[in-house]
Amino acid sequence: MEYAENILGTIGKTPLVKLNKLTAELPCLVLAKYETFNPGNSVKDRMALQMVEDAEADGRLKPGGTIVEGTSGNTGMGLALAAIVKGYKMICVTTDKQSKEKVDILKAVGSEVHVCPTDVAPEDPRSYYSTAKRLGEETPNAWYVNQYDNPSNTKGHYLSTGPEIWEQTDGKVTHFVVGVGTGGTISGVGKYLKEQNPNVKVWGVDTYGSVFKKYHETGIFDEKEIYPYVTEGIGEDILPKNVNFDIIDGFTKVTDKDAAVYTQRLSKEEGMFLGNSAGAAIKGVLQLKEHFGEDDVVVVLFHDHGSRYVGKMYNDDWMRKMGYIE
């Protein structure tokens, strides 16, 4: 009989799926690493489990303890699944820009959820960074995860996502494209792929209102680049330690409108019901087309599932209100 011992045993080994209609203008083969097949419906299940197991191993997370994390929703879901199976409590801290569905899903799996204002500086005590850190300090027997600076985030992708992509493409992958938030996915996958073949190009998808692209190109952390944006799950107003800029060959920035429109197009033209960052990622691939040749194999990673965005990017009333569709 073939079965997993628990739900955590189903994390990883997600398929590669060819894109057809949206990439028709490109000369290359474009394959989606389809991470919604993970049990928590996102790529974050991988690094969440890695961070928990590493914290258990070195004693930061003790039996009966409480896991505390700031999350846009997906890491919280992955951590919550691990907490349920392993017997921990879960406290998630998120921002008021995240979809209602994400908050509801975290509560549905037993997490305590705190919602903080988006439009405050990271060091502001009301910010979700500050609140998560404070709750980690105040809560007895708690472990504050800090996915942004936790090296197990990158490690999880170096050990699983990177090797899977290499094996599934039979070593033929030439470009890896992914939205960048905490940096764990791009840094872990990018490190592994470049160790196998130094010629693999690693591209980050950034959003307007985030600091990554300018910092990568100039080494300047420009606070004038920072302003509120709608796209969920990518971009930052900080420089997480998990973003290894040496691994990244370049960034392309995608507008909020394009990210939202292409999220809908993936669903309606490819049958891929995915999250907001997938729209940004595929538009990023199209913006990078001059870098691709006919023999190239481009792998783009799609982070999460469309069910988390039904009230926003999949709601035409919301799209009209935002000015994204007529």
Salt bridges, closest charged atoms under 4 A:
GLU25 OE2 - LYS289 NZ 3.15
GLU35 OE1 - ARG46 NE 2.67
ASP54 OD2 - LYS155 NZ 3.15
GLU56 OE1 - LYS86 NZ 3.14
ASP58 OD1 - ARG60 NE 2.94
ASP104 OD2 - LYS100 NZ 2.61
GLU112 OE2 - HIS114 NE2 2.74
ASP124 OD2 - ARG126 NH2 2.89
GLU138 OE1 - ARG134 NH1 3.07
GLU164 OE1 - LYS33 NZ 2.72
GLU164 OE2 - ARG46 NH1 2.91
ASP170 OD2 - LYS172 NZ 3.19
GLU195 OE2 - LYS191 NZ 3.04
GLU217 OE2 - LYS213 NZ 2.85
ASP222 OD2 - LYS214 NZ 2.66
GLU225 OE1 - LYS253 NZ 3.18
GLU232 OE1 - LYS102 NZ 2.84
GLU232 OE2 - LYS312 NZ 2.65
ASP249 OD2 - LYS194 NZ 2.85
ASP258 OD2 - LYS283 NZ 3.53
GLU269 OE2 - ARG265 NE 2.70
GLU290 OE2 - HIS291 NE2 3.65
ASP296 OD2 - HIS175 ND1 3.95
ASP317 OD1 - ARG320 NH2 2.95
